[in-house]
Amino acid sequence: MSSGLMATIGVFALVGLFGLIILWDRKKTEREEAAPQRGAAVHMSPKERWDSHVEQLQKRGS
């Protein structure tokens, strides 16, 4: 194998590795951002949940 081919393979391997790390980090960040939203909805009383729903509908309508 020529050194140019080995260098090309090495660069592709590094790009693939960094791409996987970036995708993994992005997925982890999305999960962390979504967790508080789900947790907040669980602790709401039915009246608070209904009020929140009505506010969202009013925002869409205006």
N, C-alpha and C positions, 0 to 999 in steps of 0.2 A: 504494500500500500504506500502510496506517495504521501509525503508530509502535508501537501496541500489538502488532500482528501481527508486525512486524519484531523487536520485543523478545522475543516468544514464540519465534519461530524461532531467534533468537540463543541463548536459554536452552536450548532443545532441542539445538542444535548443541554447546554447551559440555558439557551433561550426557552426550551421546553420546561426545564426545571423551574426557572423563574416564573414562567407563565402559570405553572401549576401552583406555585406558592402564592402568586397574586390572586388566582381564582379561589384558593382555599381561604385566604384572608378576607376577601370580599364576601364570601359565603358566611364566614364567621361573624363579620360585622353586621350583615343583614339580619342574622339570627339574634344578635345582641340588641339591635335596634327594635326588632319586632317583639321581643320578650316583655318589656315594660307595658306595651300597649295591651297585650293579652292579659297580663297580670292586673292591670288597672280595671279592665272590664269585669273581671271576676269579682272584685271587691265592691262593685257598685250595687246599690240597692235597686230594686225594680223601678222605683220612681226616678232615681238618678239616671238609670239606663234609658228609660222612656224619654226623659227630658233631653238627654243627649241625642237620641234618635230624632226627636222633633227639631232640635237645633240644626242638625245636619240636613234635614229635609228643607228647612227654611233657607239655609245657605244655598242649597241647590236651586231653589225656586227664585231667588233674587238675583 
